[in-house]
Amino acid sequence: MIQLEHELPRRLRFSVPQLRGDRRAAAAFSARVRALGGVVEADLIPLTGSLIVRHDGMPETRERILRNLEEFARVAIPQRTEPPPPATRAAMPVGLDHRIAEMVADALAERFAERLVRLAVAALI
């Protein structure tokens, strides 16, 4: 099931738990979403199953994205009627191997660095 988790102008974040951990499927799914008209960028992070979609901000583009994701997943995308709960930092499960924790931290740091570079390039243009 795909769920719209958060929305900002020109940006949507979805939870796609069925693709969590599957790099190939995540890459293929991202490419399919990027091919939609009005989509500027779409990245599904396989580690978290989180899909970030940036679009041109047109209402019809937003609706097209929602319709297509619904079709892609073959399930309805639940619309949030209330704001998402505030983010909380989850405690690390007892017994979690430190190597896994380091891999997660590295993946998040890499993602953060990519976004910083994109923002820096955008600021220069």
N, CA, C and O atoms as CSV, one atom per row, in Angstrom:
chain,resi,resn,atom,element,x,y,z
A,1,MET,N,N,0.834,-1.173,0.000
A,1,MET,CA,C,0.000,0.000,0.000
A,1,MET,C,C,0.883,1.243,0.000
A,1,MET,O,O,1.849,1.334,0.758
A,2,ILE,N,N,0.542,2.181,-0.848
A,2,ILE,CA,C,1.262,3.447,-0.910
A,2,ILE,C,C,0.447,4.471,-0.147
A,2,ILE,O,O,-0.771,4.558,-0.307
A,3,GLN,N,N,1.133,5.251,0.691
A,3,GLN,CA,C,0.414,6.251,1.476
A,3,GLN,C,C,1.109,7.593,1.372
A,3,GLN,O,O,2.329,7.686,1.515
A,4,LEU,N,N,0.329,8.626,1.123
A,4,LEU,CA,C,0.838,9.989,1.137
A,4,LEU,C,C,1.128,10.355,2.587
A,4,LEU,O,O,0.215,10.405,3.411
A,5,GLU,N,N,2.391,10.610,2.901
A,5,GLU,CA,C,2.802,10.883,4.280
A,5,GLU,C,C,2.951,12.368,4.584
A,5,GLU,O,O,2.651,12.818,5.690
A,6,HIS,N,N,3.419,13.126,3.590
A,6,HIS,CA,C,3.709,14.533,3.852
A,6,HIS,C,C,3.645,15.294,2.542
A,6,HIS,O,O,3.964,14.762,1.479
A,7,GLU,N,N,3.227,16.550,2.636
A,7,GLU,CA,C,3.136,17.359,1.428
A,7,GLU,C,C,3.560,18.788,1.711
A,7,GLU,O,O,3.157,19.394,2.704
A,8,LEU,N,N,4.381,19.308,0.815
A,8,LEU,CA,C,4.776,20.709,0.796
A,8,LEU,C,C,4.513,21.206,-0.617
A,8,LEU,O,O,4.315,20.391,-1.519
A,9,PRO,N,N,4.505,22.515,-0.840
A,9,PRO,CA,C,4.348,22.973,-2.223
A,9,PRO,C,C,5.435,22.355,-3.108
A,9,PRO,O,O,6.624,22.425,-2.795
A,10,ARG,N,N,5.010,21.758,-4.204
A,10,ARG,CA,C,5.905,21.146,-5.198
A,10,ARG,C,C,6.629,19.893,-4.707
A,10,ARG,O,O,7.552,19.423,-5.372
A,11,ARG,N,N,6.231,19.345,-3.559
A,11,ARG,CA,C,6.921,18.169,-3.017
A,11,ARG,C,C,5.931,17.258,-2.294
A,11,ARG,O,O,5.135,17.706,-1.469
A,12,LEU,N,N,5.999,15.981,-2.621
A,12,LEU,CA,C,5.162,14.966,-1.986
A,12,LEU,C,C,6.068,13.866,-1.452
A,12,LEU,O,O,7.055,13.502,-2.090
A,13,ARG,N,N,5.731,13.338,-0.279
A,13,ARG,CA,C,6.478,12.190,0.250
A,13,ARG,C,C,5.488,11.071,0.535
A,13,ARG,O,O,4.487,11.253,1.228
A,14,PHE,N,N,5.805,9.901,-0.027
A,14,PHE,CA,C,4.963,8.726,0.122
A,14,PHE,C,C,5.725,7.623,0.838
A,14,PHE,O,O,6.951,7.545,0.769
A,15,SER,N,N,4.986,6.788,1.515
A,15,SER,CA,C,5.527,5.568,2.090
A,15,SER,C,C,5.180,4.434,1.129
A,15,SER,O,O,4.017,4.242,0.773
A,16,VAL,N,N,6.206,3.684,0.712
A,16,VAL,CA,C,6.013,2.551,-0.200
A,16,VAL,C,C,6.675,1.333,0.446
A,16,VAL,O,O,7.725,0.883,-0.011
A,17,PRO,N,N,6.064,0.800,1.508
A,17,PRO,CA,C,6.715,-0.253,2.284
A,17,PRO,C,C,6.984,-1.535,1.501
A,17,PRO,O,O,7.918,-2.267,1.830
A,18,GLN,N,N,6.186,-1.822,0.469
A,18,GLN,CA,C,6.395,-3.056,-0.277
A,18,GLN,C,C,7.695,-3.047,-1.082
A,18,GLN,O,O,8.136,-4.102,-1.537
A,19,LEU,N,N,8.317,-1.877,-1.266
A,19,LEU,CA,C,9.589,-1.810,-1.996
A,19,LEU,C,C,10.779,-1.598,-1.073
A,19,LEU,O,O,11.910,-1.461,-1.541
A,20,ARG,N,N,10.542,-1.569,0.213
A,20,ARG,CA,C,11.626,-1.384,1.184
A,20,ARG,C,C,12.634,-2.530,1.036
A,20,ARG,O,O,12.270,-3.705,1.057
A,21,GLY,N,N,13.898,-2.159,0.887
A,21,GLY,CA,C,14.964,-3.146,0.809
A,21,GLY,C,C,15.224,-3.698,-0.587
A,21,GLY,O,O,16.140,-4.503,-0.759
A,22,ASP,N,N,14.455,-3.295,-1.578
A,22,ASP,CA,C,14.610,-3.813,-2.942
A,22,ASP,C,C,15.123,-2.699,-3.855
A,22,ASP,O,O,14.342,-1.927,-4.410
A,23,ARG,N,N,16.451,-2.629,-4.000
A,23,ARG,CA,C,17.072,-1.541,-4.773
A,23,ARG,C,C,16.622,-1.511,-6.231
A,23,ARG,O,O,16.338,-0.441,-6.771
A,24,ARG,N,N,16.555,-2.669,-6.865
A,24,ARG,CA,C,16.172,-2.706,-8.285
A,24,ARG,C,C,14.737,-2.234,-8.483
A,24,ARG,O,O,14.458,-1.416,-9.360
A,25,ALA,N,N,13.843,-2.747,-7.673
A,25,ALA,CA,C,12.441,-2.338,-7.795
A,25,ALA,C,C,12.283,-0.854,-7.477
A,25,ALA,O,O,11.500,-0.159,-8.124
A,26,ALA,N,N,13.027,-0.368,-6.480
A,26,ALA,CA,C,12.963,1.049,-6.114
A,26,ALA,C,C,13.440,1.924,-7.268
A,26,ALA,O,O,12.833,2.955,-7.558
A,27,ALA,N,N,14.524,1.520,-7.928
A,27,ALA,CA,C,15.043,2.283,-9.066
A,27,ALA,C,C,14.048,2.281,-10.226
A,27,ALA,O,O,13.825,3.315,-10.855
A,28,ALA,N,N,13.455,1.132,-10.507
A,28,ALA,CA,C,12.484,1.033,-11.596
A,28,ALA,C,C,11.239,1.863,-11.286
A,28,ALA,O,O,10.711,2.549,-12.161
A,29,PHE,N,N,10.776,1.799,-10.049
A,29,PHE,CA,C,9.594,2.554,-9.639
A,29,PHE,C,C,9.866,4.050,-9.729
A,29,PHE,O,O,9.021,4.807,-10.207
A,30,SER,N,N,11.041,4.481,-9.273
A,30,SER,CA,C,11.417,5.900,-9.351
A,30,SER,C,C,11.425,6.375,-10.797
A,30,SER,O,O,10.923,7.456,-11.104
A,31,ALA,N,N,11.997,5.563,-11.689
A,31,ALA,CA,C,12.057,5.923,-13.111
A,31,ALA,C,C,10.654,6.059,-13.691
A,31,ALA,O,O,10.393,6.957,-14.492
A,32,ARG,N,N,9.764,5.181,-13.292
A,32,ARG,CA,C,8.393,5.232,-13.795
A,32,ARG,C,C,7.695,6.511,-13.329
A,32,ARG,O,O,6.965,7.136,-14.098
A,33,VAL,N,N,7.916,6.894,-12.085
A,33,VAL,CA,C,7.304,8.125,-11.574
A,33,VAL,C,C,7.929,9.344,-12.249
A,33,VAL,O,O,7.219,10.293,-12.582
A,34,ARG,N,N,9.258,9.334,-12.458
A,34,ARG,CA,C,9.941,10.457,-13.120
A,34,ARG,C,C,9.414,10.676,-14.531
A,34,ARG,O,O,9.458,11.798,-15.035
A,35,ALA,N,N,8.915,9.620,-15.179
A,35,ALA,CA,C,8.419,9.716,-16.552
A,35,ALA,C,C,7.069,10.423,-16.645
A,35,ALA,O,O,6.626,10.765,-17.742
A,36,LEU,N,N,6.414,10.644,-15.511
A,36,LEU,CA,C,5.118,11.324,-15.534
A,36,LEU,C,C,5.311,12.798,-15.873
A,36,LEU,O,O,6.280,13.416,-15.431
A,37,GLY,N,N,4.407,13.356,-16.644
A,37,GLY,CA,C,4.470,14.769,-17.003
A,37,GLY,C,C,4.392,15.653,-15.775
A,37,GLY,O,O,3.561,15.431,-14.895
A,38,GLY,N,N,5.259,16.658,-15.710
A,38,GLY,CA,C,5.258,17.595,-14.600
A,38,GLY,C,C,6.125,17.188,-13.429
A,38,GLY,O,O,6.359,17.991,-12.526
A,39,VAL,N,N,6.610,15.944,-13.427
A,39,VAL,CA,C,7.479,15.481,-12.344
A,39,VAL,C,C,8.900,15.951,-12.644
A,39,VAL,O,O,9.444,15.689,-13.717
A,40,VAL,N,N,9.479,16.642,-11.686
A,40,VAL,CA,C,10.840,17.164,-11.820
A,40,VAL,C,C,11.850,16.131,-11.334
A,40,VAL,O,O,12.909,15.944,-11.935
A,41,GLU,N,N,11.504,15.469,-10.242
A,41,GLU,CA,C,12.414,14.493,-9.635
A,41,GLU,C,C,11.602,13.503,-8.816
A,41,GLU,O,O,10.604,13.866,-8.194
A,42,ALA,N,N,12.038,12.251,-8.822
A,42,ALA,CA,C,11.391,11.220,-8.005
A,42,ALA,C,C,12.455,10.236,-7.565
A,42,ALA,O,O,13.153,9.651,-8.393
A,43,ASP,N,N,12.577,10.056,-6.270
A,43,ASP,CA,C,13.562,9.125,-5.711
A,43,ASP,C,C,12.912,8.286,-4.635
A,43,ASP,O,O,12.361,8.810,-3.667
A,44,LEU,N,N,12.982,6.970,-4.815
A,44,LEU,CA,C,12.509,6.050,-3.795
A,44,LEU,C,C,13.735,5.516,-3.078
A,44,LEU,O,O,14.603,4.904,-3.699
A,45,ILE,N,N,13.811,5.741,-1.788
A,45,ILE,CA,C,14.957,5.315,-0.987
A,45,ILE,C,C,14.682,3.890,-0.517
A,45,ILE,O,O,13.805,3.677,0.320
A,46,PRO,N,N,15.420,2.909,-1.047
A,46,PRO,CA,C,15.126,1.520,-0.712
A,46,PRO,C,C,15.315,1.188,0.766
A,46,PRO,O,O,14.666,0.276,1.280
A,47,LEU,N,N,16.174,1.898,1.438
A,47,LEU,CA,C,16.417,1.635,2.849
A,47,LEU,C,C,15.172,1.890,3.696
A,47,LEU,O,O,14.891,1.160,4.646
A,48,THR,N,N,14.429,2.943,3.333
A,48,THR,CA,C,13.267,3.341,4.125
A,48,THR,C,C,11.936,3.095,3.442
A,48,THR,O,O,10.896,3.088,4.101
A,49,GLY,N,N,11.947,2.891,2.125
A,49,GLY,CA,C,10.699,2.754,1.382
A,49,GLY,C,C,9.991,4.089,1.229
A,49,GLY,O,O,8.777,4.129,1.033
A,50,SER,N,N,10.738,5.178,1.317
A,50,SER,CA,C,10.180,6.522,1.220
A,50,SER,C,C,10.398,7.061,-0.192
A,50,SER,O,O,11.515,7.064,-0.708
A,51,LEU,N,N,9.305,7.516,-0.805
A,51,LEU,CA,C,9.350,8.083,-2.160
A,51,LEU,C,C,9.161,9.585,-2.057
A,51,LEU,O,O,8.148,10.056,-1.539
A,52,ILE,N,N,10.142,10.343,-2.554
A,52,ILE,CA,C,10.060,11.800,-2.597
A,52,ILE,C,C,9.823,12.191,-4.051
A,52,ILE,O,O,10.586,11.811,-4.939
A,53,VAL,N,N,8.760,12.952,-4.283
A,53,VAL,CA,C,8.428,13.391,-5.636
A,53,VAL,C,C,8.384,14.916,-5.644
A,53,VAL,O,O,7.620,15.527,-4.896
A,54,ARG,N,N,9.206,15.519,-6.491
A,54,ARG,CA,C,9.168,16.969,-6.691
A,54,ARG,C,C,8.498,17.203,-8.035
A,54,ARG,O,O,8.784,16.513,-9.014
A,55,HIS,N,N,7.600,18.189,-8.071
A,55,HIS,CA,C,6.842,18.426,-9.300
A,55,HIS,C,C,6.734,19.919,-9.581
A,55,HIS,O,O,7.226,20.746,-8.813
A,56,ASP,N,N,6.083,20.251,-10.691
A,56,ASP,CA,C,6.012,21.638,-11.139
A,56,ASP,C,C,5.036,22.513,-10.350
A,56,ASP,O,O,4.945,23.713,-10.611
A,57,GLY,N,N,4.316,21.944,-9.405
A,57,GLY,CA,C,3.427,22.720,-8.552
A,57,GLY,C,C,2.024,22.927,-9.097
A,57,GLY,O,O,1.190,23.544,-8.435
A,58,MET,N,N,1.757,22.425,-10.279
A,58,MET,CA,C,0.421,22.562,-10.864
A,58,MET,C,C,-0.531,21.558,-10.206
A,58,MET,O,O,-0.155,20.404,-9.998
A,59,PRO,N,N,-1.762,21.981,-9.876
A,59,PRO,CA,C,-2.720,21.060,-9.248
A,59,PRO,C,C,-2.988,19.815,-10.084
A,59,PRO,O,O,-3.146,18.721,-9.541
A,60,GLU,N,N,-3.040,19.979,-11.401
A,60,GLU,CA,C,-3.280,18.809,-12.260
A,60,GLU,C,C,-2.106,17.830,-12.232
A,60,GLU,O,O,-2.299,16.626,-12.405
A,61,THR,N,N,-0.900,18.335,-12.017
A,61,THR,CA,C,0.259,17.445,-11.892
A,61,THR,C,C,0.148,16.633,-10.615
A,61,THR,O,O,0.380,15.424,-10.616
A,62,ARG,N,N,-0.207,17.304,-9.525
A,62,ARG,CA,C,-0.385,16.602,-8.242
A,62,ARG,C,C,-1.418,15.489,-8.393
A,62,ARG,O,O,-1.188,14.362,-7.954
A,63,GLU,N,N,-2.544,15.800,-9.007
A,63,GLU,CA,C,-3.594,14.791,-9.191
A,63,GLU,C,C,-3.121,13.650,-10.088
A,63,GLU,O,O,-3.441,12.487,-9.837
A,64,ARG,N,N,-2.357,13.981,-11.137
A,64,ARG,CA,C,-1.817,12.947,-12.040
A,64,ARG,C,C,-0.885,12.009,-11.270
A,64,ARG,O,O,-0.926,10.792,-11.454
A,65,ILE,N,N,-0.050,12.582,-10.414
A,65,ILE,CA,C,0.866,11.765,-9.614
A,65,ILE,C,C,0.071,10.820,-8.722
A,65,ILE,O,O,0.359,9.624,-8.672
A,66,LEU,N,N,-0.924,11.347,-8.018
A,66,LEU,CA,C,-1.731,10.520,-7.127
A,66,LEU,C,C,-2.458,9.414,-7.892
A,66,LEU,O,O,-2.472,8.262,-7.459
A,67,ARG,N,N,-3.060,9.767,-9.031
A,67,ARG,CA,C,-3.772,8.760,-9.838
A,67,ARG,C,C,-2.829,7.670,-10.317
A,67,ARG,O,O,-3.149,6.483,-10.244
A,68,ASN,N,N,-1.662,8.080,-10.808
A,68,ASN,CA,C,-0.727,7.090,-11.335
A,68,ASN,C,C,-0.136,6.218,-10.249
A,68,ASN,O,O,0.049,5.019,-10.456
A,69,LEU,N,N,0.164,6.792,-9.094
A,69,LEU,CA,C,0.684,5.969,-8.005
A,69,LEU,C,C,-0.369,4.966,-7.559
A,69,LEU,O,O,-0.058,3.824,-7.223
A,70,GLU,N,N,-1.614,5.411,-7.561
A,70,GLU,CA,C,-2.700,4.497,-7.219
A,70,GLU,C,C,-2.742,3.341,-8.223
A,70,GLU,O,O,-2.895,2.178,-7.848
A,71,GLU,N,N,-2.603,3.684,-9.494
A,71,GLU,CA,C,-2.601,2.654,-10.539
A,71,GLU,C,C,-1.372,1.764,-10.421
A,71,GLU,O,O,-1.481,0.543,-10.530
A,72,PHE,N,N,-0.203,2.363,-10.198
A,72,PHE,CA,C,1.035,1.583,-10.078
A,72,PHE,C,C,0.915,0.550,-8.963
A,72,PHE,O,O,1.336,-0.596,-9.120
A,73,ALA,N,N,0.347,0.956,-7.855
A,73,ALA,CA,C,0.283,0.079,-6.687
A,73,ALA,C,C,-0.966,-0.795,-6.681
A,73,ALA,O,O,-1.060,-1.754,-5.915
A,74,ARG,N,N,-1.921,-0.457,-7.539
A,74,ARG,CA,C,-3.193,-1.182,-7.603
A,74,ARG,C,C,-3.985,-1.086,-6.301
A,74,ARG,O,O,-4.818,-1.940,-5.999
A,75,VAL,N,N,-3.707,-0.027,-5.537
A,75,VAL,CA,C,-4.476,0.241,-4.320
A,75,VAL,C,C,-4.706,1.746,-4.228
A,75,VAL,O,O,-3.954,2.534,-4.802
A,76,ALA,N,N,-5.726,2.129,-3.519
A,76,ALA,CA,C,-6.002,3.553,-3.316
A,76,ALA,C,C,-4.953,4.143,-2.388
A,76,ALA,O,O,-4.473,3.479,-1.470
A,77,ILE,N,N,-4.607,5.381,-2.636
A,77,ILE,CA,C,-3.664,6.084,-1.769
A,77,ILE,C,C,-4.479,6.838,-0.729
A,77,ILE,O,O,-5.182,7.788,-1.074
A,78,PRO,N,N,-4.401,6.438,0.539
A,78,PRO,CA,C,-5.166,7.145,1.572
A,78,PRO,C,C,-4.718,8.598,1.674
A,78,PRO,O,O,-3.521,8.884,1.713
A,79,GLN,N,N,-5.665,9.497,1.717
A,79,GLN,CA,C,-5.363,10.920,1.871
A,79,GLN,C,C,-5.377,11.262,3.349
A,79,GLN,O,O,-6.296,10.877,4.072
A,80,ARG,N,N,-4.380,11.971,3.790
A,80,ARG,CA,C,-4.360,12.402,5.190
A,80,ARG,C,C,-5.358,13.539,5.358
A,80,ARG,O,O,-5.363,14.495,4.583
A,81,THR,N,N,-6.192,13.425,6.366
A,81,THR,CA,C,-7.135,14.496,6.672
A,81,THR,C,C,-6.610,15.360,7.808
A,81,THR,O,O,-7.163,16.423,8.090
A,82,GLU,N,N,-5.582,14.924,8.435
A,82,GLU,CA,C,-4.977,15.668,9.536
A,82,GLU,C,C,-3.477,15.712,9.291
A,82,GLU,O,O,-2.945,14.855,8.586
A,83,PRO,N,N,-2.791,16.684,9.854
A,83,PRO,CA,C,-1.349,16.750,9.656
A,83,PRO,C,C,-0.665,15.533,10.269
A,83,PRO,O,O,-1.133,14.989,11.269
A,84,PRO,N,N,0.455,15.104,9.660
A,84,PRO,CA,C,1.168,13.958,10.222
A,84,PRO,C,C,1.690,14.287,11.613
A,84,PRO,O,O,1.942,15.453,11.916
A,85,PRO,N,N,1.856,13.273,12.465
A,85,PRO,CA,C,2.390,13.535,13.797
A,85,PRO,C,C,3.813,14.067,13.708
A,85,PRO,O,O,4.521,13.775,12.743
A,86,PRO,N,N,4.239,14.837,14.690
A,86,PRO,CA,C,5.607,15.360,14.651
A,86,PRO,C,C,6.615,14.214,14.662
A,86,PRO,O,O,6.411,13.172,15.285
A,87,ALA,N,N,7.692,14.451,13.957
A,87,ALA,CA,C,8.738,13.423,13.885
A,87,ALA,C,C,9.361,13.231,15.257
A,87,ALA,O,O,9.621,14.188,15.987
A,88,THR,N,N,9.588,11.986,15.580
A,88,THR,CA,C,10.265,11.673,16.831
A,88,THR,C,C,11.453,10.790,16.513
A,88,THR,O,O,11.443,10.042,15.536
A,89,ARG,N,N,12.431,10.879,17.307
A,89,ARG,CA,C,13.612,10.055,17.114
A,89,ARG,C,C,13.367,8.725,17.796
A,89,ARG,O,O,13.145,8.662,19.005
A,90,ALA,N,N,13.411,7.667,17.009
A,90,ALA,CA,C,13.165,6.330,17.552
A,90,ALA,C,C,14.431,5.805,18.221
A,90,ALA,O,O,15.546,6.048,17.761
A,91,ALA,N,N,14.233,5.103,19.286
A,91,ALA,CA,C,15.365,4.484,19.969
A,91,ALA,C,C,15.859,3.301,19.153
A,91,ALA,O,O,15.068,2.616,18.505
A,92,MET,N,N,17.141,3.064,19.182
A,92,MET,CA,C,17.717,1.938,18.459
A,92,MET,C,C,17.307,0.641,19.155
A,92,MET,O,O,17.467,0.510,20.368
A,93,PRO,N,N,16.781,-0.314,18.390
A,93,PRO,CA,C,16.375,-1.576,19.012
A,93,PRO,C,C,17.553,-2.256,19.708
A,93,PRO,O,O,18.694,-2.203,19.249
A,94,VAL,N,N,17.236,-2.885,20.817
A,94,VAL,CA,C,18.265,-3.596,21.571
A,94,VAL,C,C,18.833,-4.704,20.697
A,94,VAL,O,O,18.080,-5.421,20.038
A,95,GLY,N,N,20.140,-4.848,20.687
A,95,GLY,CA,C,20.791,-5.916,19.941
A,95,GLY,C,C,21.046,-5.586,18.473
A,95,GLY,O,O,21.536,-6.439,17.732
A,96,LEU,N,N,20.727,-4.377,18.040
A,96,LEU,CA,C,20.979,-4.024,16.651
A,96,LEU,C,C,22.483,-3.971,16.433
A,96,LEU,O,O,23.207,-3.276,17.146
A,97,ASP,N,N,22.927,-4.702,15.457
A,97,ASP,CA,C,24.347,-4.758,15.147
A,97,ASP,C,C,24.851,-3.361,14.779
A,97,ASP,O,O,24.209,-2.657,14.001
A,98,HIS,N,N,25.992,-2.960,15.333
A,98,HIS,CA,C,26.527,-1.625,15.081
A,98,HIS,C,C,26.898,-1.412,13.625
A,98,HIS,O,O,26.863,-0.283,13.136
A,99,ARG,N,N,27.250,-2.472,12.933
A,99,ARG,CA,C,27.559,-2.317,11.502
A,99,ARG,C,C,26.322,-1.892,10.727
A,99,ARG,O,O,26.413,-1.073,9.812
A,100,ILE,N,N,25.181,-2.436,11.083
A,100,ILE,CA,C,23.940,-2.046,10.412
A,100,ILE,C,C,23.628,-0.590,10.717
A,100,ILE,O,O,23.239,0.170,9.830
A,101,ALA,N,N,23.801,-0.209,11.972
A,101,ALA,CA,C,23.565,1.178,12.361
A,101,ALA,C,C,24.497,2.114,11.591
A,101,ALA,O,O,24.075,3.190,11.167
A,102,GLU,N,N,25.744,1.724,11.408
A,102,GLU,CA,C,26.686,2.538,10.635
A,102,GLU,C,C,26.266,2.631,9.175
A,102,GLU,O,O,26.392,3.692,8.563
A,103,MET,N,N,25.766,1.526,8.606
A,103,MET,CA,C,25.301,1.533,7.216
A,103,MET,C,C,24.122,2.492,7.052
A,103,MET,O,O,24.048,3.240,6.076
A,104,VAL,N,N,23.214,2.462,8.005
A,104,VAL,CA,C,22.060,3.356,7.964
A,104,VAL,C,C,22.531,4.798,8.061
A,104,VAL,O,O,22.093,5.650,7.289
A,105,ALA,N,N,23.421,5.073,9.005
A,105,ALA,CA,C,23.944,6.428,9.181
A,105,ALA,C,C,24.672,6.892,7.922
A,105,ALA,O,O,24.519,8.045,7.518
A,106,ASP,N,N,25.457,6.024,7.299
A,106,ASP,CA,C,26.161,6.372,6.065
A,106,ASP,C,C,25.184,6.687,4.943
A,106,ASP,O,O,25.379,7.648,4.199
A,107,ALA,N,N,24.129,5.877,4.816
A,107,ALA,CA,C,23.135,6.098,3.765
A,107,ALA,C,C,22.429,7.439,3.967
A,107,ALA,O,O,22.207,8.183,3.012
A,108,LEU,N,N,22.082,7.736,5.210
A,108,LEU,CA,C,21.425,9.005,5.498
A,108,LEU,C,C,22.364,10.185,5.254
A,108,LEU,O,O,21.950,11.213,4.718
A,109,ALA,N,N,23.609,10.035,5.642
A,109,ALA,CA,C,24.593,11.104,5.418
A,109,ALA,C,C,24.802,11.338,3.923
A,109,ALA,O,O,24.921,12.480,3.480
A,110,GLU,N,N,24.845,10.262,3.157
A,110,GLU,CA,C,25.009,10.385,1.703
A,110,GLU,C,C,23.823,11.122,1.095
A,110,GLU,O,O,23.999,11.996,0.246
A,111,ARG,N,N,22.627,10.774,1.523
A,111,ARG,CA,C,21.415,11.413,1.026
A,111,ARG,C,C,21.412,12.900,1.382
A,111,ARG,O,O,21.049,13.739,0.559
A,112,PHE,N,N,21.815,13.218,2.603
A,112,PHE,CA,C,21.879,14.605,3.055
A,112,PHE,C,C,22.896,15.377,2.225
A,112,PHE,O,O,22.637,16.512,1.824
A,113,ALA,N,N,24.044,14.775,1.968
A,113,ALA,CA,C,25.081,15.436,1.174
A,113,ALA,C,C,24.597,15.692,-0.248
A,113,ALA,O,O,24.877,16.751,-0.809
A,114,GLU,N,N,23.878,14.745,-0.839
A,114,GLU,CA,C,23.331,14.932,-2.184
A,114,GLU,C,C,22.385,16.127,-2.218
A,114,GLU,O,O,22.424,16.934,-3.147
A,115,ARG,N,N,21.552,16.232,-1.220
A,115,ARG,CA,C,20.607,17.349,-1.178
A,115,ARG,C,C,21.317,18.680,-1.001
A,115,ARG,O,O,20.927,19.681,-1.602
A,116,LEU,N,N,22.364,18.694,-0.173
A,116,LEU,CA,C,23.137,19.930,0.002
A,116,LEU,C,C,23.765,20.367,-1.309
A,116,LEU,O,O,23.762,21.552,-1.642
A,117,VAL,N,N,24.307,19.408,-2.054
A,117,VAL,CA,C,24.923,19.736,-3.345
A,117,VAL,C,C,23.868,20.283,-4.303
A,117,VAL,O,O,24.108,21.271,-4.997
A,118,ARG,N,N,22.702,19.642,-4.340
A,118,ARG,CA,C,21.620,20.118,-5.226
A,118,ARG,C,C,21.209,21.546,-4.856
A,118,ARG,O,O,21.003,22.387,-5.731
A,119,LEU,N,N,21.094,21.809,-3.553
A,119,LEU,CA,C,20.729,23.160,-3.124
A,119,LEU,C,C,21.810,24.174,-3.489
A,119,LEU,O,O,21.501,25.289,-3.910
A,120,ALA,N,N,23.066,23.792,-3.330
A,120,ALA,CA,C,24.173,24.680,-3.670
A,120,ALA,C,C,24.177,24.984,-5.157
A,120,ALA,O,O,24.359,26.135,-5.554
A,121,VAL,N,N,23.977,23.966,-5.981
A,121,VAL,CA,C,23.944,24.159,-7.442
A,121,VAL,C,C,22.761,25.039,-7.817
A,121,VAL,O,O,22.893,25.937,-8.648
A,122,ALA,N,N,21.614,24.791,-7.216
A,122,ALA,CA,C,20.424,25.592,-7.500
A,122,ALA,C,C,20.638,27.057,-7.112
A,122,ALA,O,O,20.152,27.963,-7.789
A,123,ALA,N,N,21.367,27.282,-6.018
A,123,ALA,CA,C,21.640,28.644,-5.574
A,123,ALA,C,C,22.568,29.381,-6.544
A,123,ALA,O,O,22.505,30.604,-6.665
A,124,LEU,N,N,23.422,28.631,-7.227
A,124,LEU,CA,C,24.360,29.229,-8.162
A,124,LEU,C,C,23.715,29.554,-9.501
A,124,LEU,O,O,24.181,30.428,-10.232
A,125,ILE,N,N,22.661,28.856,-9.807
A,125,ILE,CA,C,22.025,29.042,-11.136
A,125,ILE,C,C,21.113,30.233,-11.145
A,125,ILE,O,O,20.502,30.534,-12.170
